[in-house]
């Protein structure tokens, strides 16, 4: 499944592993992309400390399949792919 289009816009995010120990104050960052590669993730839902959903508002530009989505704040890190 290709979750980045030909212009490097993120079209969707998938939770591969929900992680553990998160809280509503934890922020999402997307590492990688080229100049002006800014994507906006608006909603992350945590249930019992696990990431249960993530919503994308703006897919930014300049991203590639190998760029990384991170949610710091837990030693049992979630794995999100794009």
HUDA-V633985 format. One record per residue. N is the residue number from 1. RES is the residue in three letters. PHI is phi in radians with two decimals (NA if undefined). Layout:
# HUDA-V633985
<<N/RES/PHI> <N/RES/PHI>>
This chain:
# HUDA-V633985
<<1/UNK/NA> <2/UNK/-1.62> <3/UNK/-1.85> <4/UNK/-2.30> <5/UNK/-1.43> <6/UNK/-1.11> <7/UNK/-1.65> <8/UNK/1.46> <9/UNK/-1.40> <10/UNK/-1.29> <11/UNK/-1.73> <12/UNK/-2.86> <13/UNK/-2.17> <14/UNK/-2.17> <15/UNK/-1.54> <16/UNK/-1.56> <17/UNK/-2.60> <18/UNK/-1.30> <19/UNK/1.14> <20/UNK/-2.66> <21/UNK/1.44> <22/UNK/-1.48> <23/UNK/-2.38> <24/UNK/-1.11> <25/UNK/-1.49> <26/UNK/-1.28> <27/UNK/-1.75> <28/UNK/-1.84> <29/UNK/-2.19> <30/UNK/-2.05> <31/UNK/-1.67> <32/UNK/2.13> <33/UNK/1.45> <34/UNK/-1.62> <35/UNK/-1.01> <36/UNK/1.10> <37/UNK/-1.45> <38/UNK/-2.10> <39/UNK/-1.93> <40/UNK/-2.11> <41/UNK/-1.83> <42/UNK/-1.66> <43/UNK/-2.30> <44/UNK/-2.15> <45/UNK/-1.83> <46/UNK/-1.98> <47/UNK/-2.18> <48/UNK/1.06> <49/UNK/1.54> <50/UNK/-1.70> <51/UNK/-1.36> <52/UNK/-1.91> <53/UNK/-2.77> <54/UNK/-2.54> <55/UNK/-2.05> <56/UNK/-1.84> <57/UNK/-1.68> <58/UNK/-2.37> <59/UNK/-1.36> <60/UNK/1.05> <61/UNK/-2.77> <62/UNK/1.44> <63/UNK/-1.52> <64/UNK/-2.31> <65/UNK/-0.97> <66/UNK/-1.52> <67/UNK/-1.15> <68/UNK/-2.08> <69/UNK/-1.70> <70/UNK/-2.19> <71/UNK/-2.21> <72/UNK/-1.21> <73/UNK/2.10> <74/UNK/-2.55> <75/UNK/-1.39> <76/UNK/-1.78> <77/UNK/-1.15> <78/UNK/-1.29> <79/UNK/-2.07> <80/UNK/-2.06> <81/UNK/-1.98> <82/UNK/-2.32>>
